[in-house]
Amino acid sequence: MIALGARTGAELWRCKKEVPAERLQLRPTNRGVALYGDKVYVVTVALQPG
């Protein structure tokens, strides 16, 4: 995800989820991003500890 300023187009922040190599992801697709108030929600691959 990359947040851009609406007025200038300048990058405000960037977030990239790193998936461990041993975690096979068959389809690395984007499920979208949602905004609610001042929060950003995104669906990611579940990583189990251990």
C-alpha positions, 0 to 999 in steps of 0.5 A: 500500500502506498498513501499519496497526498491528494493535493501534491501526489507526494508519498505520505507512507508505504507498507509492504507485508513480508511473507516468509519464504516457507509460507507458500502463497499460491495467488498473491492477489490484492483483496483491496483496502478499506478506509473507516474514519482514520483507520486503514484496513487490509486483508493479509495472509494469516501467519501462524506463530511457530 
